Amino acid sequence: MHMQTSRKKLYGVIPPMITPFTSSGELDIPGLQKLLDYLVSRVDGLFICGSYGSGPLMSTEERKRVAEIVVERIGGKVPVVVHTGTANTRDAVELSKHAVSIGAIAVSAVAPFYYHHSSDGVVEFYRSILRSVPEDFPVYVYHNPRFSGYEIGMDALRILAKEGIRGIKDATFDIGKFSLYMRELEPQGLDIVLGTESLWLPACSLGAEAYIPGLANAFPELCVQLHRQGMEGKLLDCRRTQFLVNKVREVMYLARSTQLAVYAMLEIRGILKTYPRSPFIPATEEEKGKIASALKALGILE
C-alpha cells in the first residue's frame, strides 16, 4: 500500500484515469478493465472520475459503477481516490458515502461548479462531505479554479483544515499558490498534492511527495521516472525529464485538449482504443498522425 498511513500522505504517481466510452457514448467496461490492468503495475495509485475521468459528464449511477469496477479490479494493489465533486451538495455526499462503502482510500471533490459560490457556501459543501464519511476518512479539496469557475480562498481552506480536511489536490497551475499551501497549510497536517505533471520539479523541491499527472494514463513510466528523480534529489536528471514531459504536454494540445490527447495517445501506443464522451470530439486521424510524429521526434515512441 503506497498511502503512507503513519504520515497520512499520498505518495508517488497517481494518474487521473480517463474513463473509456464506446463510440455511442456508453461506458466501455472491457476498455476500463484493460486500462486498469495496464496501469496497476506501473503507477502508485489511481484518481478516478475527475476531470480526465469525465466525472461531470456521467450520471451519479455511472460514477458509482466506475468506482465499483475500479476498486474491485485493483483489489487493493494500489490506493484508489474517488473524485466525488458535483454541482450540488447532495450528489457529492451520496458519491462520497458510496466511495467509503466500496473500499476507496480517500475522496476528493472539486468545488461545486457552474454557479460561483461564496466562501461560506464552499465551506458548507465540504463540511457536508466531511460529516457524511467516518471521522478519520481522508477528504481532499480538489482546487481547480479553471473548471469550477472561481478560487477557493485561504480563509476557507484554513477553516476546512481545522474541520478535518485531509489535504488539497492543487490544480491551480500556480507554483506560488502551491508554495503558499506548503508553507501555511502543510504544517497544520494537510497533504498538499500537485495536480499536474507540468510543475513536478519545483513542487517536489517545495516538499511535494505525490502528483496526479494526466500524462501517466498513456506514459506512466515517464511520469514515474520524473517522480523518482525528484524524490531522490537528482535535480539535473529531473530537470531534463521535466522539460521532456512539458514538451509532451505541448504535443497533447495538438488534439485540442489534454484530455482528448490521452485517448489518442493510448491508441497510438497500442494500449487501448476507446472514446471520450460527447460533447468531447475524438481526435481526428490527422491529429493522431501529428501527435504520433511529434512523440517519435521526442524519442518516446517506438
N, C-alpha and C positions, 0 to 999 in steps of 0.2 A: 504494500500500500504506500503510495507516494505522498499522501497527505501526512505531513509531519505533525501528528496529533498532539505530541507533547508541546509543540510550539504553535499549534493551531494555525498552520500556514499551508497554502497550496505550494507545490514545488514543480518546477520544470515546464515542459511544453504541453499546453492543454488546448488543442485546436478547437475553435468554434465550429463544430462539424456541420457541414451542409446537410440538408435533408433532401434525399433523392426523390424525384417525382417522375411519373410516367409522362409520355408526350401529351396525354389527355388531361394531365393535372392531378391524377390520383397519387396517393403515397406509393412509392416504389419500395415495397418491403424487401424483396430479394436484393435490390440495389443497396438498401440501408444495411442489410446483414453483410453484404460483400464489403462495403466500405468499413464497417466495424471490424471485420476480420483482418482487413489490411492495416488499419490504424493501431489496433490494440497492442501489438508487439513493438510498435515504433514510437509511441508517444507516452507521456507521463500521466495523462488524464484526458477527459473529454468535457467540453462545454456544449450543451445541446439546446436546440430550439431558440437560439439567439438571432442576431441579425443575419449572419451567414446561414443559420439553420432555418430561416424563413418562419420563425415562430409567429410573428404578427400576421402572416399570410395563412395560418392554419386555424381551424376551429379548436376550441378547448379539448374536444374529444380526440382530435387528431394529435394534438400535442401530447396528451396522456398516452396515446398508443405508441408514439415515437419513443417517449421516455421509457415505457414498459419494455419495448423491444430492445432498446439500448442497454438498460440495466441488466436484463435477463441474459442477453448475448455476451456482454462483457464479463459477467459472472464474478465481479469483484477484482478482476485482474488490474484494472486502473480505476481511480475515482471518477465518478460522473457528477458533474454540476449541471443542474437543470435551470435554464432561464425560464422564469415564471412571470415576467413583466407583461402587462396588458394595459389597455387604455382605461380600465376600471378596476377598482379595488377587489370587488367580489371574485372576478375570474382569477386574479393574481393569487388571492388567498386559496381558492379551490385548487389551482395548479401547484401551489406550494405544499399544501397538505398532501396532495397526491404524490409529489416527489418524495416526501418523507416516507409515505406508506410503502413505496416500491423499493426503497433502499438506496436512493441517491445520497451522496455525502454532503451536499450543500445545494442551496438555491441562490440564484442571482436574479435581480429584477431591474430592468430599465425603468426610469421614472415614467409615470403614466403619460402617454403621448397624445398627440393631436391638440388637445387643449393645453394652454400654458397655465400651469397651476402655481398657486402661491407656495411659499416656503412651508406654511402651515399644512397645506394640502398634501405636499410631498412627504412631509414628516408623518402625517396621519396614514398615508398609503403604506409606508414601510413599517410603521408601528403595527398596522393591522396584520401584515405578513408575520412580523415577529411574534405577535400574540397567537397566531394560528399554528405555529410549529413548536416542538418541545424546546425548553429553555436553552439547552446547550446546542441546538441545531444551527449550523452556520448559515446566515443570511448575508449575502453580499449586495451592496448597491452597485448597479451597473450604470456608470455615469457616461452617457453618450449623448451630449447636447445636440449633436448634429441630427440625430434621429428622434430624440424626444422633443426637440424644438426649443429647449431652454436649459440653462445652467442650474445645477444644484449648488447652492451657496455653502460656504464653510460653516455658517451658523447652523444650518440644517444638518450638516454632516457631524458637527460636534454634538448636537443633541442626540442624533442617532447612535453615535459612538457610546454615549452614556447609557443608551437604552438597550444596547446589546447587539448592534450590528457587528458582524464579524470582520468585514473588510469592504474594499472598493475595487471593482474592475474599472480601471481608468481608461476610457476610450476618448479622452479629450484631444489626443494628439498634441498635447501641450506639456513639454518637459518641465516647464516652470510650475505648472499645476501639480504634476507628479511629484516634483521636489517638495512642494508645499505639503502635500499629503504625507509624504515620508517624514517630514520634519515635525508636523503638528499632530498627525493622527496615528502614525505608526507607534510612537511611544505610548499611546493610550491602549495599545494592544490590537490595533486594526491591521489586517493583512492587506497590503496595497499591491494589487496585481496589475501588470501592464496589459492593456487591451489591444496591442498592435505589435507586429514584428518590426515596424519601421524605426523604433526607438530603443531597442533592447540594450545596446551598449551603454548609452547614458543612464537608462533606468537601472541597469544592473550595477553601475558604479554608484548609484544613489541607494542601493540596498535591495532592489527587487530580486525575488527568487523564482517568480513564476510569470509566464506571459501566455497570452491567448492569441496565437497568430493564425489568421485565416489561411495563409500560405501553407501551413502544416497539413491541411487537408490533402494536398497534392504533392508537397515536398517536405514530408516530416523530417527526413534525415538532415536537410539543410537547416531547418529550424532547431533541431536538437544540437547540431554542431555549433550553431550560434550561441545557444544557451550554455552549453558546457564550456565553451571557450571563455565566455563572460564569467561564469561561476569559478573557473579555475584561475582567473586573473591573467589569462593570455590575451592582453589587450590589443596587441598588434594583429594577432590572428583574428580576434573577434572583430576588429575594425574592418579587416579585409572581407570577412564573411558578412558583416553588416552592410557594407557597400554593395556586395553582390545581391544580398536579399533586397535591398532598396532598388537595385536595377530590375530585379524580377518584379517588384511591385509596379514599376513603371510599365513593364510588359503587360501586367494584368489589366491596365487601363485600355489596352487595345480591344478589350471586349466590352467597353462602355461602363463596366463596374467591376470591382474586385470580386464581388460575389459571383457574377456571371463567369469571370475568368476561371474561377476554381472548377466549375463544372467542365469548362473546356479543357483545362489542364489535366483533370482526372481522365478525360477521354484521350487526350494526346499521349499521356503516359501509359495508356492501356490498362488502367486500374479499374475504371468503371465508366460505362456510357449511361448517362442519365440526364434528367432535365430539371431546370428551375420551374417554379410555378408562376403562371400568369398573374399579374401583368409583366413580369420579367420575360424578356425575349431571349432565347438561347443565342449564343454566339453563332454567327454565320460561318460557313465553310471557309470563306475568305479570311475572316477574323481568326479562326482557328489556325489557318495556314500561317498567318503573320505571327501569331503567338508561338507556334512551333519553331518557326525560323529564328525568332528572337531568342528563344530558350536555347536552341542549338548554338547560336552565336555566343551566348554566355557560357557555353560549355557544360550546362547542367542537364542536357537532354542527349540521349544516345543518337 
